[in-house]
Amino acid sequence: MDKAAKEVITNGGSAGIDGVSTDEFNEKYKFNMRELHRQLQNGTYQPSPVLRVYIPKSDGSERPLGVPTVKDRIAQKSVKEVLEPIYEEVFCDCSYGFRPGRSQIGAINQVEEYREQGYKWVVDADIKGYFDNIGHELLIEFIREEITDGWVLGIIKSWLTAGVMTEGINQPTSKGTPQGGVISPLLANIYLHQMDRILVKRGYKLVRFADDFVVLTKSKRKAKRALEVIEEIVRDKLKLELHPEKTKITNFGEGFVFLGFEFVAWRYKRPKKSALEKFKDKIREVTGRQQPWDVEKIIKWLNEKIRGWGNYYGHGNVKTLFVKLDRWIRMRTRSYMEEKKAVKNQNKRIPTSVLQKKGLVSLLTTLS
């Protein structure tokens, strides 16, 4: 519990419905931890409803997130620390999401490895409203295959049914697991592990990151059969449904999007259009002339965004794109500096050397 609490406090994040932040919890750390331990030990622990917040998605819609209280995050993290090693022994290698030592880039590399082995056809599948429609009883049934401890099953049930607080109204939850909970990714992986092991046992090349997955085959005929199998598993085993408009059979030539990368022209991948536009929108926001900050602070913000975005998408075929983006970012930064008169007596365009002295990094330096 102490290890879990320190990680939760270090990660920070928003307060839950009780308004207690990680800093405030930490101020009375020993008292709060003793109280939480006592509640867990004597069976009086009751989780609070999660606080519903919304974050914008690249398509203009909003993704709902559930923010548990700090106390509940620590309890969830403590249980997750015990359960995770158990499930790491049984999870399939095709699963890359929210697992120790695994990443989105690992999933992308696996897709490309299968392509080189001749698996050129792709079932690009999407489960409709996955996190909102996970069946609680089914999930507990799946967990019971590995975990029979009644205390553990009971506390997981309490988190699933704690409810969601939206605009001061507590809404009960009869299905789904809120995105944002510390233990939610593990529970989501347990649920989809049922699909993983069936497809892997049948020899299909599956690559999955959370609820985003593709199945690769060597022919269109086999892809059609794979889709039939996936539909059957999702419908009958998981009691969910595939999104009819977002699920399709394609290939590396026709193209598809997976984990933010657009695979095109058989051998190339690049950032999907919405990811590129979102990045440029962030740069526009940071370099907007209405910003009151000094140039050093703006450049620090820019560098964080450039490094983060570049380190991920630098794994694609992006050298030409990065050259153009670097030129555009320098133009935006020059305009901001000129507006703030950051370089005195500068009648001509601010040279790149000045931007480099100010510490502005280049996307090209992030290329892998």
C-alpha positions as CSV (number, residue, x, y, z in Angstrom):
1,M,0.0,0.0,0.0
2,D,2.8,2.4,0.8
3,K,4.5,1.7,-2.6
4,A,1.1,2.2,-4.3
5,A,0.4,5.4,-2.5
6,K,3.8,6.9,-3.3
7,E,3.3,6.2,-7.0
8,V,-0.2,7.7,-6.9
9,I,1.0,10.8,-5.2
10,T,3.9,11.2,-7.6
11,N,1.6,10.9,-10.6
12,G,-0.6,13.7,-9.2
13,G,-3.8,14.2,-11.2
14,S,-7.1,15.8,-10.4
15,A,-9.0,15.4,-7.1
16,G,-12.1,13.1,-7.0
17,I,-15.5,14.0,-5.7
18,D,-14.2,14.7,-2.2
19,G,-12.0,17.5,-3.5
20,V,-8.9,16.0,-1.8
21,S,-5.8,16.5,-4.0
22,T,-2.7,14.3,-3.8
23,D,-0.8,17.1,-2.0
24,E,-3.6,17.4,0.6
25,F,-3.6,13.6,1.1
26,N,0.1,13.6,1.5
27,E,0.0,16.3,4.2
28,K,-1.7,13.9,6.5
29,Y,-0.1,10.8,4.9
30,K,0.3,8.6,8.0
31,F,-3.2,9.3,9.3
32,N,-4.8,8.8,5.9
33,M,-3.0,5.6,5.2
34,R,-3.7,4.1,8.6
35,E,-7.4,4.9,8.1
36,L,-7.5,3.3,4.6
37,H,-5.6,0.2,5.8
38,R,-8.1,-0.1,8.7
39,Q,-11.1,0.1,6.4
40,L,-9.6,-2.4,4.0
41,Q,-8.7,-4.8,6.8
42,N,-12.0,-4.8,8.7
43,G,-14.3,-4.6,5.6
44,T,-15.7,-1.1,6.1
45,Y,-14.0,0.3,3.0
46,Q,-16.6,1.8,0.5
47,P,-15.3,3.5,-2.6
48,S,-16.7,6.8,-3.7
49,P,-18.4,7.4,-7.0
50,V,-15.9,8.5,-9.7
51,L,-16.0,12.1,-10.9
52,R,-17.1,12.3,-14.5
53,V,-14.9,14.7,-16.7
54,Y,-14.7,15.0,-20.4
55,I,-11.6,15.4,-22.6
56,P,-11.7,16.4,-26.3
57,K,-11.0,13.8,-29.0
58,S,-9.3,14.5,-32.3
59,D,-12.7,14.1,-34.2
60,G,-14.3,16.9,-32.2
61,S,-16.2,14.6,-29.8
62,E,-15.4,14.1,-26.1
63,R,-14.2,11.1,-24.3
64,P,-15.6,10.6,-20.8
65,L,-13.2,9.8,-18.0
66,G,-13.8,8.8,-14.4
67,V,-11.6,10.3,-11.7
68,P,-11.6,8.3,-8.5
69,T,-10.6,9.9,-5.2
70,V,-7.0,9.7,-4.1
71,K,-7.9,7.1,-1.5
72,D,-9.6,4.9,-4.0
73,R,-6.7,5.3,-6.5
74,I,-4.4,4.0,-3.8
75,A,-6.6,1.1,-3.0
76,Q,-6.9,0.2,-6.7
77,K,-3.2,0.5,-7.2
78,S,-2.5,-1.8,-4.2
79,V,-4.8,-4.5,-5.6
80,K,-3.4,-4.0,-9.1
81,E,0.1,-4.5,-7.8
82,V,-0.9,-8.0,-6.5
83,L,-3.0,-9.0,-9.5
84,E,-0.8,-7.8,-12.4
85,P,2.0,-10.4,-11.9
86,I,-0.5,-13.2,-11.9
87,Y,-2.1,-12.1,-15.2
88,E,1.3,-11.4,-16.8
89,E,1.8,-15.2,-16.6
90,V,-1.4,-15.9,-18.6
91,F,-1.8,-12.9,-21.0
92,C,-1.0,-13.5,-24.6
93,D,2.0,-11.9,-26.4
94,C,-0.4,-10.2,-28.8
95,S,-1.6,-7.8,-26.1
96,Y,0.5,-4.6,-25.8
97,G,-1.7,-2.1,-23.9
98,F,-0.9,-1.0,-20.4
99,R,1.4,-3.9,-19.6
100,P,4.9,-3.8,-18.0
101,G,7.6,-3.5,-20.7
102,R,5.2,-3.1,-23.5
103,S,4.2,-0.1,-25.6
104,Q,2.4,1.3,-28.6
105,I,5.6,1.3,-30.6
106,G,6.0,-2.4,-29.8
107,A,2.6,-3.1,-31.2
108,I,3.4,-1.0,-34.4
109,N,6.7,-3.0,-34.8
110,Q,4.8,-6.3,-34.5
111,V,2.3,-5.2,-37.2
112,E,5.2,-4.4,-39.6
113,E,7.0,-7.7,-38.8
114,Y,3.8,-9.6,-39.8
115,R,3.7,-7.5,-43.0
116,E,7.2,-8.6,-43.9
117,Q,6.2,-12.2,-43.3
118,G,3.5,-11.9,-45.9
119,Y,0.5,-11.0,-43.8
120,K,-0.8,-8.2,-46.1
121,W,-4.5,-8.4,-45.4
122,V,-5.9,-6.7,-42.3
123,V,-9.1,-6.9,-40.3
124,D,-9.3,-3.5,-38.8
125,A,-11.8,-4.0,-36.0
126,D,-13.5,-1.6,-33.5
127,I,-15.7,-2.7,-30.6
128,K,-18.6,-0.3,-30.2
129,G,-18.4,1.6,-26.9
130,Y,-16.1,-1.0,-25.3
131,F,-15.3,0.6,-21.9
132,D,-18.9,1.6,-21.4
133,N,-20.4,-1.8,-22.1
134,I,-18.2,-4.3,-20.3
135,G,-20.5,-6.7,-18.5
136,H,-19.8,-6.7,-14.8
137,E,-20.9,-10.3,-14.1
138,L,-19.0,-11.6,-17.1
139,L,-15.9,-9.7,-16.0
140,I,-16.1,-11.2,-12.5
141,E,-16.6,-14.6,-14.1
142,F,-13.4,-14.1,-16.2
143,I,-11.5,-12.9,-13.2
144,R,-12.6,-16.0,-11.1
145,E,-10.7,-18.2,-13.6
146,E,-7.5,-17.0,-12.0
147,I,-8.6,-15.3,-8.7
148,T,-10.9,-17.1,-6.2
149,D,-10.3,-14.9,-3.2
150,G,-13.7,-13.5,-2.2
151,W,-12.2,-10.3,-0.7
152,V,-10.6,-9.4,-4.0
153,L,-13.7,-10.2,-6.1
154,G,-15.8,-8.2,-3.7
155,I,-13.6,-5.1,-3.8
156,I,-13.5,-5.2,-7.6
157,K,-17.3,-5.4,-7.7
158,S,-17.5,-2.4,-5.4
159,W,-15.3,-0.3,-7.8
160,L,-17.4,-1.4,-10.8
161,T,-20.7,-0.4,-9.1
162,A,-19.5,2.7,-7.2
163,G,-21.4,5.0,-9.6
164,V,-20.4,8.1,-11.5
165,M,-20.9,11.6,-10.2
166,T,-22.0,14.0,-13.0
167,E,-22.9,17.6,-12.2
168,G,-23.6,16.6,-8.6
169,I,-25.9,13.7,-9.5
170,N,-24.7,10.2,-8.7
171,Q,-25.6,7.8,-11.5
172,P,-25.4,4.1,-10.8
173,T,-23.3,1.9,-13.0
174,S,-24.7,-1.5,-14.0
175,K,-22.1,-2.1,-16.7
176,G,-18.8,-0.7,-18.0
177,T,-15.5,0.3,-16.3
178,P,-14.8,4.0,-16.3
179,Q,-11.7,5.1,-18.2
180,G,-9.4,6.9,-15.8
181,G,-9.4,4.3,-12.9
182,V,-6.1,2.9,-11.9
183,I,-7.3,-0.7,-12.2
184,S,-9.5,-0.1,-15.3
185,P,-6.8,-1.0,-17.9
186,L,-6.0,-4.3,-16.2
187,L,-9.7,-5.2,-16.0
188,A,-10.2,-4.3,-19.7
189,N,-7.3,-6.5,-20.6
190,I,-8.7,-9.4,-18.6
191,Y,-12.0,-9.0,-20.4
192,L,-10.4,-9.0,-23.9
193,H,-8.0,-11.8,-23.0
194,Q,-10.9,-14.1,-23.7
195,M,-10.8,-13.0,-27.3
196,D,-7.0,-13.0,-27.5
197,R,-6.5,-16.7,-26.4
198,I,-9.2,-18.0,-28.8
199,L,-7.7,-16.1,-31.8
200,V,-4.2,-17.1,-30.9
201,K,-5.1,-20.7,-30.4
202,R,-6.6,-20.7,-33.9
203,G,-3.4,-19.3,-35.4
204,Y,-4.5,-15.8,-36.2
205,K,-1.9,-13.0,-36.1
206,L,-3.5,-10.5,-33.7
207,V,-2.0,-7.3,-32.4
208,R,-4.0,-5.5,-29.7
209,F,-3.5,-2.4,-27.6
210,A,-6.4,-2.0,-25.2
211,D,-9.5,-2.1,-27.3
212,D,-7.7,-1.1,-30.5
213,F,-6.7,-4.2,-32.5
214,V,-6.0,-5.6,-35.9
215,V,-5.8,-9.2,-37.2
216,L,-3.5,-9.9,-40.2
217,T,-3.8,-12.7,-42.8
218,K,-2.2,-13.7,-46.0
219,S,-5.3,-13.6,-48.2
220,K,-8.6,-11.7,-48.4
221,R,-10.5,-15.0,-48.0
222,K,-8.8,-15.7,-44.7
223,A,-9.4,-12.1,-43.6
224,K,-13.1,-12.6,-44.2
225,R,-13.1,-15.8,-42.2
226,A,-11.2,-14.0,-39.4
227,L,-13.8,-11.3,-39.2
228,E,-16.5,-13.9,-38.9
229,V,-14.7,-15.5,-36.0
230,I,-14.1,-12.1,-34.3
231,E,-17.8,-11.2,-34.7
232,E,-18.8,-14.5,-33.1
233,I,-16.4,-14.1,-30.1
234,V,-17.4,-10.5,-29.5
235,R,-21.1,-11.2,-29.8
236,D,-21.4,-14.6,-28.0
237,K,-18.4,-14.6,-25.6
238,L,-18.1,-11.0,-24.6
239,K,-21.7,-9.9,-25.2
240,L,-20.5,-6.8,-27.1
241,E,-20.7,-5.7,-30.8
242,L,-18.4,-4.5,-33.5
243,H,-18.9,-1.0,-34.8
244,P,-20.4,-1.6,-38.3
245,E,-18.9,1.5,-39.8
246,K,-15.4,1.4,-38.2
247,T,-14.8,-2.3,-38.8
248,K,-13.5,-3.3,-42.2
249,I,-11.2,-5.6,-44.2
250,T,-8.4,-3.8,-45.9
251,N,-4.7,-4.2,-46.8
252,F,-1.4,-2.3,-46.5
253,G,-2.0,-0.9,-50.0
254,E,-5.5,0.5,-49.4
255,G,-4.4,1.7,-46.0
256,F,-5.6,1.7,-42.5
257,V,-5.0,3.6,-39.2
258,F,-3.6,1.9,-36.1
259,L,-2.5,3.6,-32.9
260,G,-2.2,7.0,-34.5
261,F,-0.2,5.8,-37.6
262,E,-1.7,5.7,-41.1
263,F,-0.3,2.7,-43.0
264,V,-0.2,3.5,-46.7
265,A,1.3,2.4,-50.0
266,W,2.2,-1.1,-48.7
267,R,5.4,-0.1,-47.0
268,Y,5.0,3.3,-45.4
269,K,3.5,4.7,-42.3
270,R,2.9,8.3,-41.2
271,P,1.0,10.3,-38.6
272,K,-2.8,10.2,-39.2
273,K,-4.2,13.5,-40.3
274,S,-6.1,14.2,-37.1
275,A,-2.9,13.6,-35.1
276,L,-1.0,16.0,-37.3
277,E,-3.6,18.7,-37.0
278,K,-3.9,18.3,-33.3
279,F,-0.1,18.8,-33.0
280,K,-0.2,21.9,-35.1
281,D,-3.1,23.3,-33.1
282,K,-1.0,22.9,-30.0
283,I,1.8,24.8,-31.6
284,R,-0.5,27.5,-32.7
285,E,-1.9,27.8,-29.2
286,V,1.5,28.0,-27.6
287,T,2.8,30.6,-30.0
288,G,-0.3,32.7,-30.2
289,R,0.5,36.4,-29.9
290,Q,-2.0,36.8,-27.0
291,Q,0.2,34.6,-24.8
292,P,1.7,36.8,-22.0
293,W,4.7,34.6,-21.3
294,D,8.4,35.3,-22.1
295,V,10.1,33.6,-25.0
296,E,12.1,31.3,-22.8
297,K,8.9,29.8,-21.3
298,I,7.3,29.5,-24.7
299,I,10.3,27.7,-26.1
300,K,10.3,25.3,-23.0
301,W,6.6,24.5,-23.8
302,L,7.4,24.0,-27.5
303,N,10.3,21.7,-26.7
304,E,8.1,19.4,-24.5
305,K,5.5,19.1,-27.3
306,I,8.1,18.7,-30.0
307,R,10.0,15.9,-28.2
308,G,6.9,14.0,-27.1
309,W,5.3,14.1,-30.6
310,G,8.5,13.6,-32.4
311,N,9.7,10.7,-30.3
312,Y,6.5,8.8,-31.1
313,Y,5.9,9.6,-34.7
314,G,9.6,9.6,-35.5
315,H,9.2,5.9,-36.0
316,G,7.3,6.6,-39.2
317,N,8.4,7.7,-42.7
318,V,8.4,11.3,-41.7
319,K,11.7,13.0,-42.6
320,T,10.2,15.2,-45.3
321,L,7.2,16.0,-43.0
322,F,9.5,16.9,-40.1
323,V,11.6,19.2,-42.3
324,K,8.4,21.1,-43.2
325,L,7.1,21.2,-39.7
326,D,10.4,22.4,-38.3
327,R,10.4,25.3,-40.8
328,W,6.8,26.1,-39.8
329,I,7.5,26.0,-36.1
330,R,10.5,28.3,-36.5
331,M,8.3,30.7,-38.5
332,R,5.7,30.7,-35.7
333,T,8.4,31.2,-33.1
334,R,10.0,34.0,-35.0
335,S,6.7,35.8,-35.2
336,Y,6.2,35.4,-31.5
337,M,9.7,36.8,-30.7
338,E,9.2,39.7,-33.0
339,E,5.9,40.5,-31.4
340,K,7.5,40.4,-28.0
341,K,10.6,42.3,-29.2
342,A,12.7,39.4,-27.9
343,V,15.6,40.3,-30.2
344,K,16.4,44.0,-30.3
345,N,17.5,45.9,-33.4
346,Q,16.5,43.0,-35.6
347,N,15.3,44.5,-38.9
348,K,15.6,41.3,-40.8
349,R,14.1,37.9,-40.2
350,I,15.5,36.3,-37.0
351,P,18.0,33.7,-38.2
352,T,17.8,30.0,-37.2
353,S,21.0,30.4,-35.2
354,V,19.2,32.8,-32.8
355,L,16.4,30.2,-32.3
356,Q,19.0,27.5,-31.6
357,K,20.7,29.7,-29.0
358,K,17.3,30.2,-27.4
359,G,17.2,26.4,-27.1
360,L,14.4,25.6,-29.6
361,V,14.8,21.9,-30.5
362,S,14.1,20.3,-34.0
363,L,11.8,17.5,-34.8
364,L,14.6,16.0,-36.9
365,T,16.7,15.4,-33.7
366,T,13.9,13.0,-32.5
367,L,14.1,10.7,-35.5
368,S,14.9,7.1,-34.5
